[in-house]
């Protein structure tokens, strides 16, 4: 008979997979107001694109042309309601927003002293995690000790699920194939390739380290489901430089030196 912890693990895996599915299928749609700019879909957008090409806007802003035809950043006029509580966001100030778009929109309004700003503190607030604000339990010492094993397993399951759904970069197919063979042969570390894959995905700057910014969305996506995720990552950063190197990642998740050498080579391609 399966244990209770086994079923809880399955629920966690399914919840993570569902979040990834929703996140992949949900894109924030922005409706640009008429007063900003109207673009004829049948004509080239080169004028608008050229003017906005060098204009970098913050989250919650979009490039528009003002009355003089100059490019400038304006607050996103409308955010689509994702209609799913898992895509709500809770901020460090314990405010719940319908989506990250709504939060960034509020920040923009408050920066620009717009009358629609109802939370001036939003300017310095940051997103803590996805989901409605709630009481996040404290990670105990025992939970922290067993967390790496649980993380390895659900990373393995998620990697395989993404491959089945064809939502995985083709270069990772070889990792999935090898992982399946390792699992069938009861290899102890069948999840190894999933740990390698996750690091490659997180290291968007390809500098062989994952910084706080790169970790942020990973943590936000999992914090409600896995309240030990942030303490675990803090524990992995052994030199306290606010980033996790491939060596620290591998050591934390039980990889050996050969695995970590392979990680460096594979992620650099």
Secondary structure as GFF3:
##gff-version 3
##sequence-region A 1 269
A	DSSP	alpha_helix	4	25	.	.	.	ID=ss1
A	DSSP	alpha_helix	46	53	.	.	.	ID=ss2
A	DSSP	beta_strand	61	65	.	.	.	ID=ss3
A	DSSP	beta_strand	71	75	.	.	.	ID=ss4
A	DSSP	three_ten_helix	85	87	.	.	.	ID=ss5
A	DSSP	beta_strand	89	91	.	.	.	ID=ss6
A	DSSP	beta_strand	96	97	.	.	.	ID=ss7
A	DSSP	alpha_helix	100	111	.	.	.	ID=ss8
A	DSSP	three_ten_helix	120	123	.	.	.	ID=ss9
A	DSSP	beta_strand	127	130	.	.	.	ID=ss10
A	DSSP	alpha_helix	141	164	.	.	.	ID=ss11
A	DSSP	three_ten_helix	170	172	.	.	.	ID=ss12
A	DSSP	alpha_helix	173	184	.	.	.	ID=ss13
A	DSSP	alpha_helix	192	202	.	.	.	ID=ss14
A	DSSP	beta_strand	209	211	.	.	.	ID=ss15
A	DSSP	alpha_helix	212	222	.	.	.	ID=ss16
A	DSSP	alpha_helix	229	236	.	.	.	ID=ss17
A	DSSP	beta_strand	243	245	.	.	.	ID=ss18
A	DSSP	alpha_helix	246	252	.	.	.	ID=ss19
A	DSSP	alpha_helix	257	267	.	.	.	ID=ss20
###
